[in-house]
Amino acid sequence: MAILKILQYPDERLHTIAAPVPKITNEIHGLVQDMAETMYAASGIGLAATQVDVHQRVLVIDITSARDQLHVFINPEIIASRGGFDYEEGCLSLPGIYEKVKRSEWIAVRAMGLDGRPFELEAEGLFAVCIQHEMDHLMGKVFVEYLSQFKQSRIRAKLKKRQRNA
């Protein structure tokens, strides 16, 4: 297992649309292990393969404080959603940036597990938000792109200043 480098916004590779995973291979198993280790090491609750410069439809999520309920979604798709609420989000590709984004409060998802079997599940609250956030990464979208142009420019300026000071 290895800790992977997480791409930092505004890296253009974060805008790459991920390709479907045709079949579960040893490489996919290794990718999932590395992604989970990377997510846990960065104190995150979700990570999409796009964020580690692998452009396949794979994401990992664990919203528990014990870090013991890893969910793996391969080729995920939202098949139903309802409700809407604003939720303050952060992202491992934008450390220290938190903003409210409107998301569906409840979703139903279809995906394939690491065992190659399809599954469906329902999620609400933080779990639903996290799934939607990570699925956006697979579509080449970062959460700050839901914000106004003014807020986006403030965030870009803050990140540039941070890079200059580093």
C-alpha positions in Angstrom: 0.0 0.0 0.0 1.1 3.6 -0.7 0.0 7.1 0.1 -0.7 8.8 -3.2 -0.2 12.5 -4.1 -3.5 14.4 -4.0 -3.9 16.9 -6.9 -4.4 20.5 -5.6 -7.0 22.9 -7.1 -6.7 24.5 -9.7 -4.7 21.6 -11.3 -6.4 21.1 -14.7 -6.2 17.3 -14.2 -9.0 17.7 -11.7 -11.3 18.6 -14.6 -10.7 15.3 -16.4 -13.8 13.1 -16.8 -13.2 9.6 -15.4 -13.7 6.6 -17.6 -15.8 3.6 -16.5 -14.0 0.6 -15.0 -14.5 -2.3 -17.4 -13.7 -5.0 -14.9 -12.2 -5.5 -11.4 -8.5 -6.3 -11.7 -5.6 -6.5 -9.2 -4.7 -3.0 -10.2 -8.2 -1.8 -9.1 -7.8 -3.6 -5.8 -4.4 -1.9 -5.3 -5.8 1.5 -6.3 -8.7 1.1 -3.8 -6.2 0.1 -1.0 -3.9 3.1 -1.8 -6.8 5.5 -2.0 -8.2 4.4 1.3 -4.7 4.7 2.9 -4.3 8.2 1.3 -7.8 9.3 2.5 -7.2 8.2 6.1 -3.7 9.7 6.2 -5.1 13.1 5.0 -7.9 12.9 7.6 -10.5 12.9 4.8 -13.9 11.2 4.6 -13.9 10.7 0.8 -11.6 10.5 -2.1 -12.2 10.1 -5.9 -9.6 8.4 -8.2 -9.5 11.7 -10.2 -8.0 13.4 -7.1 -5.0 11.1 -7.3 -4.6 11.5 -11.0 -6.2 8.2 -11.9 -9.1 8.9 -14.2 -11.3 5.9 -13.6 -14.7 5.9 -11.9 -13.6 4.8 -8.4 -14.3 6.4 -5.1 -13.9 5.5 -1.4 -15.8 7.0 1.5 -15.7 6.5 5.3 -17.6 9.1 7.3 -17.2 7.3 10.6 -15.0 8.7 13.4 -13.6 5.2 14.0 -12.5 5.0 10.4 -13.7 1.4 10.1 -16.6 1.5 7.5 -14.9 1.9 4.2 -17.4 2.1 1.3 -16.1 1.5 -2.2 -18.0 2.6 -5.2 -17.0 1.6 -8.7 -18.8 3.1 -11.7 -21.3 4.9 -9.4 -24.5 6.6 -10.6 -27.2 8.4 -8.8 -30.5 6.8 -9.7 -32.8 8.9 -7.6 -32.6 12.0 -5.4 -34.9 14.3 -3.4 -34.8 17.2 -1.1 -32.2 19.8 -1.0 -30.1 21.6 1.7 -27.0 23.6 2.0 -24.0 21.8 3.5 -20.6 23.1 4.3 -18.1 21.1 2.4 -14.3 20.9 2.3 -12.0 18.9 0.0 -8.6 17.3 0.2 -7.8 19.0 -3.1 -8.5 22.4 -1.5 -7.1 22.1 2.1 -8.6 24.7 4.5 -11.3 25.9 2.2 -14.9 25.4 3.4 -18.0 26.7 1.7 -21.7 25.8 1.7 -23.0 23.9 -1.4 -26.6 22.9 -2.2 -27.0 19.2 -2.4 -29.7 16.6 -2.5 -30.6 15.5 1.1 -31.4 11.9 0.0 -30.0 9.9 -2.9 -30.1 6.3 -4.2 -26.9 5.1 -5.8 -26.1 2.1 -8.1 -22.5 1.0 -8.3 -20.2 -2.0 -8.4 -18.3 -3.2 -5.3 -14.7 -4.4 -5.2 -16.1 -8.0 -5.5 -17.4 -7.1 -9.0 -21.1 -7.3 -7.9 -23.5 -4.5 -8.5 -25.3 -3.0 -5.6 -27.7 -0.2 -4.7 -27.9 1.8 -1.6 -29.7 4.8 -0.2 -27.9 7.6 1.6 -28.9 10.8 3.4 -27.3 13.6 5.2 -23.5 13.7 5.3 -23.1 10.3 3.5 -25.3 11.6 0.6 -23.3 14.8 0.5 -20.0 13.0 0.4 -21.2 10.6 -2.4 -22.4 13.6 -4.5 -19.1 15.5 -3.8 -16.9 12.6 -4.9 -19.0 11.8 -7.9 -18.6 15.4 -9.0 -14.8 14.7 -9.1 -15.4 11.8 -11.4 -17.2 14.2 -13.7 -14.3 16.7 -13.6 -16.0 19.2 -11.2 -14.7 20.6 -7.9 -17.2 21.8 -5.3 -16.1 25.4 -5.4 -17.4 25.6 -9.0 -20.9 25.7 -7.5 -20.0 29.0 -5.9 -20.4 32.5 -7.4 -17.6 33.8 -9.6 -16.8 36.3 -6.9 -16.3 33.6 -4.3 -14.3 31.5 -6.7 -11.9 34.4 -7.5 -11.5 35.0 -3.7 -10.6 31.3 -3.2 -8.1 31.3 -6.1 -6.5 34.5 -4.7 -6.3 32.8 -1.3 -4.7 29.7 -2.8 -2.1 31.8 -4.8 -1.2 33.7 -1.7 -0.8 30.4 0.2 1.5 29.0 -2.5 3.6 32.2 -2.5 4.1 32.0 1.3 4.9 28.3 1.2 
